[in-house]
Amino acid sequence: MTTRPSRLVLLGHPVHHSRSPLFQNAALRACGVPIGYEALDVAPAKLESCLAALVAERAAGNVTIPHKERVASLCAHRTPVAERAGAVNVFWVDDRGALAGDNTDVGGFEAMVRALLGQSPRDLRVALLGAGGAAAAVLTAVERWPGCAVTIWNRGAARAHRMAERHPAVEGIARTAAAAARGARLVVNATPVGLHDDALPLPLDALAPGAAVADLVYRPGETAWVRGARANGHPAADGRAMLVEQGALAFERWLGIPAPREVMRRALAGA
């Protein structure tokens, strides 16, 4: 981007739980950028009119559940990564006044998994729970990892089949979450299960011995699934590392300056 946005927003429904404003505003203050970042709860029926108003004022921002795929379809221009994922979590107005989008969830997820495994991922059987915008970012990342294959489970099988058609890393669609996890070395929760309570996206006894657990959901004190998996000897992490890294990449996309990642981490930890 060459023109600084007038404001920064997060579009989702709901968004009251999001910690993005905390660490993005901390980063903006640390860098002396005189604009703010705010969460906007936008119902699906009002998404297009909201985006039109934001484009008119040259705003930029993030996109979260349930709008990532819809915003991708509304962008006049998408980066190759966003095009591949079919989902957008970062938007801005380009120099021609058109809506443009990127997907920094892909880079955020890769950073999360490298930290979880202690190395760059390769030769993994991956179980993916979910088939929405976050799952699309996961698949876009995994298909760049050597020797990796994915089995998907989603509550709605039709959506899982559509995603499998787009991503050759998918080798199968399971009928249950437990079947997807069978033999997997990395199990990824890309559903909202566990966001608001201690529900588990997958029973702990369905995890293969030593399997790593990556929960894209984050909550204060971690999710029950992450806590339980770690107590049972599994490497496990919630979505905080991914959240910070995708936010840092978005910050750099909007403003063209390095993101203060340590400031962002401290702000999120303090929350």
Buried (B, 14 or more C-beta within 10 A) or exposed (E): BEEEBEBBBBBBBBBEBBBBBBBBBBBBBBBEBEBEBBBBEBEEEEBEEBBEEBBEEBBBBBBBBBBBBBBBEBBEBBBEBBBBBBBBBBBBBBEEEEBBBBBBBBBBBBBBBEBBBEEEBEEBBBBBBBBBBBBBBBBBBBBEBEEBBBBBBBEEBEBBBEBBEBBEBBEBBBEEBBBBBBEBBBBBBBBBBBBEEEEBBBEBEBBBEEBBBBBBBBBEEBBBBBBBBBEEEBBBBBBBBBBBBBBBBBBBBBBEEEBBBEBBBBBBEEE
